[in-house]
Structures are given as structure tokens and as C-alpha cells.
Amino acid sequence: MIERKEITNRRFMTGFELEHSSAAVKVGEGTLDSFSLPSVEFDLYYDSTMPVLHDLYIVEDGEGYDYRLLVTYLGGDILAFYDQDGKLFHRLMTVKTMPDGSYTGDFVYIEPRVIEVIDDGKVESRSETSESRGA
């Protein structure tokens, strides 16, 4: 099972529908910061002795955004980390497959940040403040 998580940012996503099975993951096309990204699909790898981590990143390159998929076999002291070209912008998802054939993960969707404007009814200008002090 892959859990959907939502975060907010000034650069947000639209689209990116997620479909997954124990064999593969597909992320539909979408837009990020008004830049279109195509759909992407990848197979899930399983190992009979160790967990396998599948990290799908969104990176910034000279043209806009692109995907990078890193697959890490988690045996012993091996750590998963991003070491590819392009400036890392967002970890879109992580899927961990287990030797018993199960899988878990998360899909991190970026919603638009909403800025609340609080109107407390008070209007005060610099000149009003100066006049009230007898200036």
C-alpha cells in the first residue's frame, strides 16, 4: 500500500494521479509550477534476502523539472541518498519492497499554500498615529 501525504508550498502540483500494484507504479502527467511533466512508470524490484527502496525524485534542470528514480538494495550498512545530476527539488515518493513480497510507501503531493489575511477591523496609518500623539 502506498499512502498519500500532502504538504503545502508556493510551488504546487496539479494532476499526477497515482496507480500502483505489487508489480509497478505509474504516476500520471501533471504540472508543477506551471511546467508540464509527463507520466512516469517504473517496475518494483524485489530481492529474496533484503528490502529494496525505490525513491522517485523531482529535480530542477536547465529546462525546468524532470524525474530521477533511484533503487537501493538495503543490505547491511547501505544507505539510500540522492547523488544524481540536477538540483533536488522534491522527493515525490518512496516505495519499499520486502523479501516476503509486500510493499509500502508514501506519495508526497504538494498542495498550494494558502495565505490567510486577517482583517481585525483596525485601520491605522502613520499620519493618524502622529496626529493622535499631538504632533
Contacts in CASP RR format, 6 or more apart in sequence:
PFRMAT RR
TARGET T0000
AUTHOR 0000-0000-0000
METHOD contacts of the structure
MODEL  1
MIERKEITNRRFMTGFELEHSSAAVKVGEGTLDSFSLPSVEFDLYYDSTM
PVLHDLYIVEDGEGYDYRLLVTYLGGDILAFYDQDGKLFHRLMTVKTMPD
GSYTGDFVYIEPRVIEVIDDGKVESRSETSESRGA
1 103 0 8 1.000
1 104 0 8 1.000
1 105 0 8 1.000
2 18 0 8 1.000
2 20 0 8 1.000
2 25 0 8 1.000
2 93 0 8 1.000
2 95 0 8 1.000
2 103 0 8 1.000
2 104 0 8 1.000
2 105 0 8 1.000
2 106 0 8 1.000
2 107 0 8 1.000
3 104 0 8 1.000
3 105 0 8 1.000
3 106 0 8 1.000
3 107 0 8 1.000
4 18 0 8 1.000
4 106 0 8 1.000
4 107 0 8 1.000
4 109 0 8 1.000
5 106 0 8 1.000
5 107 0 8 1.000
5 108 0 8 1.000
5 109 0 8 1.000
6 108 0 8 1.000
6 109 0 8 1.000
6 110 0 8 1.000
6 111 0 8 1.000
7 108 0 8 1.000
7 109 0 8 1.000
7 110 0 8 1.000
7 111 0 8 1.000
8 110 0 8 1.000
8 111 0 8 1.000
8 112 0 8 1.000
8 113 0 8 1.000
8 114 0 8 1.000
9 110 0 8 1.000
9 111 0 8 1.000
9 112 0 8 1.000
9 113 0 8 1.000
10 112 0 8 1.000
10 113 0 8 1.000
11 32 0 8 1.000
11 33 0 8 1.000
11 110 0 8 1.000
12 32 0 8 1.000
12 33 0 8 1.000
12 110 0 8 1.000
12 111 0 8 1.000
12 112 0 8 1.000
12 113 0 8 1.000
13 30 0 8 1.000
13 31 0 8 1.000
13 32 0 8 1.000
13 109 0 8 1.000
13 110 0 8 1.000
13 111 0 8 1.000
14 30 0 8 1.000
14 31 0 8 1.000
15 28 0 8 1.000
15 29 0 8 1.000
15 30 0 8 1.000
15 31 0 8 1.000
16 27 0 8 1.000
16 28 0 8 1.000
16 29 0 8 1.000
16 30 0 8 1.000
16 37 0 8 1.000
16 92 0 8 1.000
16 109 0 8 1.000
17 27 0 8 1.000
17 28 0 8 1.000
18 25 0 8 1.000
18 26 0 8 1.000
18 27 0 8 1.000
18 28 0 8 1.000
18 93 0 8 1.000
18 107 0 8 1.000
19 25 0 8 1.000
19 26 0 8 1.000
19 27 0 8 1.000
19 28 0 8 1.000
20 26 0 8 1.000
20 95 0 8 1.000
22 44 0 8 1.000
22 101 0 8 1.000
22 102 0 8 1.000
22 103 0 8 1.000
23 43 0 8 1.000
23 44 0 8 1.000
24 41 0 8 1.000
24 42 0 8 1.000
24 43 0 8 1.000
24 44 0 8 1.000
25 41 0 8 1.000
25 42 0 8 1.000
25 44 0 8 1.000
25 54 0 8 1.000
25 56 0 8 1.000
25 93 0 8 1.000
25 95 0 8 1.000
26 39 0 8 1.000
26 40 0 8 1.000
26 41 0 8 1.000
27 39 0 8 1.000
27 40 0 8 1.000
27 41 0 8 1.000
27 56 0 8 1.000
27 92 0 8 1.000
27 93 0 8 1.000
27 107 0 8 1.000
28 39 0 8 1.000
28 40 0 8 1.000
29 36 0 8 1.000
29 37 0 8 1.000
29 38 0 8 1.000
29 39 0 8 1.000
30 36 0 8 1.000
30 37 0 8 1.000
31 37 0 8 1.000
32 58 0 8 1.000
32 65 0 8 1.000
32 110 0 8 1.000
33 65 0 8 1.000
35 64 0 8 1.000
35 65 0 8 1.000
37 58 0 8 1.000
37 65 0 8 1.000
37 66 0 8 1.000
37 67 0 8 1.000
40 56 0 8 1.000
40 67 0 8 1.000
40 69 0 8 1.000
42 54 0 8 1.000
42 56 0 8 1.000
42 69 0 8 1.000
44 52 0 8 1.000
44 54 0 8 1.000
44 95 0 8 1.000
44 97 0 8 1.000
44 103 0 8 1.000
45 52 0 8 1.000
45 54 0 8 1.000
45 71 0 8 1.000
45 97 0 8 1.000
46 52 0 8 1.000
46 97 0 8 1.000
46 98 0 8 1.000
46 99 0 8 1.000
46 101 0 8 1.000
47 73 0 8 1.000
47 97 0 8 1.000
47 99 0 8 1.000
48 99 0 8 1.000
49 99 0 8 1.000
50 73 0 8 1.000
50 74 0 8 1.000
50 75 0 8 1.000
50 76 0 8 1.000
50 99 0 8 1.000
51 73 0 8 1.000
51 74 0 8 1.000
51 75 0 8 1.000
51 96 0 8 1.000
51 97 0 8 1.000
51 98 0 8 1.000
51 99 0 8 1.000
52 71 0 8 1.000
52 72 0 8 1.000
52 73 0 8 1.000
52 74 0 8 1.000
52 96 0 8 1.000
52 97 0 8 1.000
53 70 0 8 1.000
53 71 0 8 1.000
53 72 0 8 1.000
53 74 0 8 1.000
53 80 0 8 1.000
53 94 0 8 1.000
53 95 0 8 1.000
53 96 0 8 1.000
54 69 0 8 1.000
54 70 0 8 1.000
54 71 0 8 1.000
54 93 0 8 1.000
54 94 0 8 1.000
54 95 0 8 1.000
54 96 0 8 1.000
54 97 0 8 1.000
55 69 0 8 1.000
55 70 0 8 1.000
55 71 0 8 1.000
55 72 0 8 1.000
55 80 0 8 1.000
55 82 0 8 1.000
55 91 0 8 1.000
55 93 0 8 1.000
55 94 0 8 1.000
56 67 0 8 1.000
56 68 0 8 1.000
56 69 0 8 1.000
56 91 0 8 1.000
56 92 0 8 1.000
56 93 0 8 1.000
56 94 0 8 1.000
57 67 0 8 1.000
57 68 0 8 1.000
57 69 0 8 1.000
57 70 0 8 1.000
57 82 0 8 1.000
57 84 0 8 1.000
57 88 0 8 1.000
57 89 0 8 1.000
57 90 0 8 1.000
57 91 0 8 1.000
57 92 0 8 1.000
58 65 0 8 1.000
58 66 0 8 1.000
58 67 0 8 1.000
58 68 0 8 1.000
58 89 0 8 1.000
58 90 0 8 1.000
58 92 0 8 1.000
59 65 0 8 1.000
59 66 0 8 1.000
59 67 0 8 1.000
59 68 0 8 1.000
59 84 0 8 1.000
59 85 0 8 1.000
59 86 0 8 1.000
59 87 0 8 1.000
59 88 0 8 1.000
59 89 0 8 1.000
60 86 0 8 1.000
60 87 0 8 1.000
60 89 0 8 1.000
61 85 0 8 1.000
61 86 0 8 1.000
61 87 0 8 1.000
65 89 0 8 1.000
66 86 0 8 1.000
67 92 0 8 1.000
68 82 0 8 1.000
68 84 0 8 1.000
68 86 0 8 1.000
70 80 0 8 1.000
70 82 0 8 1.000
70 83 0 8 1.000
70 84 0 8 1.000
72 78 0 8 1.000
72 79 0 8 1.000
72 80 0 8 1.000
74 80 0 8 1.000
74 96 0 8 1.000
82 88 0 8 1.000
82 91 0 8 1.000
90 108 0 8 1.000
90 110 0 8 1.000
91 108 0 8 1.000
92 107 0 8 1.000
92 108 0 8 1.000
93 105 0 8 1.000
93 106 0 8 1.000
93 107 0 8 1.000
93 108 0 8 1.000
94 105 0 8 1.000
94 106 0 8 1.000
95 103 0 8 1.000
95 104 0 8 1.000
95 105 0 8 1.000
96 103 0 8 1.000
96 104 0 8 1.000
96 105 0 8 1.000
97 103 0 8 1.000
98 104 0 8 1.000
END
